[in-house]
Amino acid sequence: MTDEKRLKIGLLALRVGIATVFLVWTIDKIVNYAHNSKMIEHYYHVEISQPILLILGLAELVFVAAFTLGLFKTLTYGGILLFHAITTLASSPRLFPPYEIHQLLYFGSIPMLAACVCLFLCRDSDTLLTARPAVRGS
């Protein structure tokens, strides 16, 4: 197997893994208002009504679908990176002290953020199973 093929498979694995996490978070926004409204209020100090959260969840679902299909890579991969960076920053106080109950779970956000950075930086090489493969020489 060539290095290029390995890279493409690795980037696909990153995209699918990141998309899976975002899809679960997005579906939770759509179907579990009580849970998400508490989280948003706790981490971002904002109250959001159920209809607004539903609209945001549906818009996010379209965005995550475009990301999953590899569409509009600079926008979608950059958006996913930005969204996850904001989420990681908002929950960063939970990282310390690290050995309290459930605190270790927040450390999973750090490698995922690194995966988002990697995928964004290598987005032009991520062509395996995308809706619009990259065109050579462009």
Beta strands, then each sheet from edge to edge (+ up, - down):
end
